[in-house]
Amino acid sequence: MAFHFPLRTQSVGSSAYYAERITEEPHPQTNNKNAQTTVTLMYQTNIVGYCRNVKILWCKNLMNHSLSILVNSTQGNFQYSCKIDLKPWHFWSKKGYKSFEVEGSQVDVYWDLRSAKFTSGPEPVSDYYVALVADEEVVLLLGDYKKKAYKRTKARPALVQPLLIYKKENVFAKKSFATRARFDEKSKEHEIVVESSMTGIKDPEMWISMDGVVLIHVKNLQWKFRGNQTVLVDKQPVQVMWDVHDWMFSSLGTGHGVFIFKPVVADAESDKEGSSQEGDSDAGSKYYSTLSPATASEFSLFLYAWKIDGETLSGKLRRLKVSSNVFFVYHDQDGFGNAIARALSPTPHPCSKAFELVDLELGDAKLNASITQFMDGENLKATMVMLDHLEPPLLSQAINSVLTKIADAEHIPSTVPTIIAPFLVPASKLKLEGRLFTTNSGKLPLYSIQVGPETDVSRAIAAKTQKPPPSLQIHYEPLACFLHLVRAANLPTSIIVGQRSQSPFNQALSEDLQTLYEIGQLAASTTGTYFQREQTSTNWIPTAKPASGGGVGEPWLAFYG
């Protein structure tokens, strides 16, 4: 097969090429409700006989998660694209196959993200594959499940290995911005973290670390908001450039810091002397050319660090104080949430519950969430956040605002708050392979969904419940929305799911009450609180029977995708 390289004469190291790459995509939305995190990977690989640029774009925002693949034409003036929507609560969208044409030839895309591990960004970090196949060759393979990818595609490895030119990532955070990169094909992947401290207005600082080691420490950031420094990574010099002007002098959420990491050739003594012109470093950045490769990698990393602040972007709300156990209770129309809220108590004895309302300013809508602090004397045993029944799109915005406040809340030192979220779901809203989710036993089991880092509470709940089937489809809007948003926030969370009975009404009432008791007892026993069972029989009488339909015609499904 003949290979053509019509664009190879364009230097990937030229300044004009980098300027075009930095500005070619629009900035992500910076509104806290619609902020879109993105990871862009640009490869050069051979497709249909020509060396082409292939852009991989991972996007994630409040409602959607997608993967886009864009392949340049031979002249570079047109892009062939394929978009994959990774619906967060639809299991079947996480493995699939698509085809698209590149200048008349078929290109196939295979993916399997069912077991993929994610951190806070939209790009998976392990346990997945995405394969691009053309002319019976895997011309581009992403992920670590390589054997599975070759087995499924039945295609041979590419004769010309893809070249990663750059990675560009947009990260939203308050103080700490993390990304990952490999500066050489033979080296390991490094974790890069940029941290800043603006509290001391006379002396703001910034740290850039790699794999937990601080390589650059910039003091007096108000004067040194632009700079560059060369550090040693895997015996290879890497030039680090930064511009955080907007951090210092723009309104929060309207600007970003830019960080560029570029491997360079270590052959000039002047580079060593001038590499720290605008930055002070507590860690030495000198290197020796005898330890470095003769040529530098063409790869570059671009990190766009967008600063957000709960005080500004979450509706100017004051910071909450929460316990290590945080109950999230949704006030559904049937009154299940209200019954749970009334029955939970710090102790079986007379005690105090400190109650307050927290404003959730969502654009023109002014909504409240109720916060109840469970006090045992002067000890804070648990915090309950209760959200009233809402319709989309306000529901998702309100849940996101509540989760933002919990993530930003003051909590007991040396502890990680765990969110416990109980839900009682109509039977028609849980499906398995398109059919109603039923159980062979007469007793309806409790399920738990674990999200984020494990804690003692989440492990205790998991030990007393069942894990739902991987292919379970959730058509209950409040639960599906909460699950999606808490996964995006990656907060330690245990979601307890009970299923409404399908028996005749009188029997169903008794069975539903029993399920409510079990949910309440489980939540209380694992958090050191108390569930007053006698309260539920008077505070909850179901008013609606589960709908007979599958829920697929509800308008919220179209809204969420």
C-alpha angles and dihedrals in degrees: 000000000000118000122209126199107192095158100037093098089068106095113233088204097059119114093232091055092051092046090054092048094050096050102034096092126057118251114262119256109271100197106116092232093051104028110148120205115204139186118196123192120188117200135178113215140147114265124170092350098310135092105243140174112250119194120203112197122188114190132183132174138153095295109017143048118190146166121213127190118197123186121194123229119242091265093045094234098106136044129212110209142195122187126198119195110211100202104205100220099031108091095195094063092064095073123041154112134246137175133206135169128251111193092330098316125107119246119189128207121202123184140174117185099154093114097027117142117220132188120193095305132078095248118084117237101204148351099050145083138209114188128191112202128191129162089001090301128115093231094177129018124185126189136029099274091089098145091052091049094052091045093052099042094042087211130131125245116270118268089218113051115226117251119219107219102179147343122214123189135182112207127185118203144125104241111342125060119186134189138155131230143165112216095193131029091236097047130082125261113265130212110228121195128185115196131180139188118205098164094098098061091190093055116021113178141198133202128196114195135177123204089348096308118114108231100169129031116182118193126189089030092178087071099032101045089132123047150115137226136176120232133180118249120175089343088305126111114239121190114220119200125183140184115184098159092127091054089061105035110022132076114268113270094019099085142026143210119248123213124183123191114192128171111230138188114262101219106109125078089203090065091060092050098045102037094097101044096130104023138062117218129195089195118066116250099187117125139185120235091214089068096047131084118260093238131040125234116255090225122113131183121214117193120189108196113198114193117217130180129201091218092058109028100035095061100280091287123166119244118272127226114221139178125239086262116058120183114206108200123182115207098226123190092254092059097241092129092049091051092051091047093052095046098051114089137168093240139357088249129075108292142158130261115196107213129195141157122237121203118235105195105193106176108288092349117091111199136165137219119199119231120200121188115205105218126190100188103305094337119103105220101173144348125223123202113192122191122196123234111281138173125230136303090025091051095063093042092050093048090049091051092050092049090049090054092048091050090050096042127119110250141174110294117256092018132100114219114239120208115219111195119183120197132178107202128198110248092238091061095063117071136175116202091341096310132098113280106243136166129223094222122077093234116076110230127223118241130201130202115203119209130180128356117352120251134182090262095049091049091050092051092046090053092056099044140052126256112240118241113271092238095052111134118212115209096169105108102210093049095043092048093047092047092051095048097044089051089052090051091044092216121163101263140163115197112198112204124194125180125228116239122257094204125113113292102266093045091042090055092056093045093047091051090051090052090049090052092051093049092049094046091049093050092047099044094052095047102042094249131117132250115210100210094185090063095064098061091060099035100049130051111156110238101188135052117224112270117254094222125086094241094237091122095057114118094234091067090062090048095052096037 
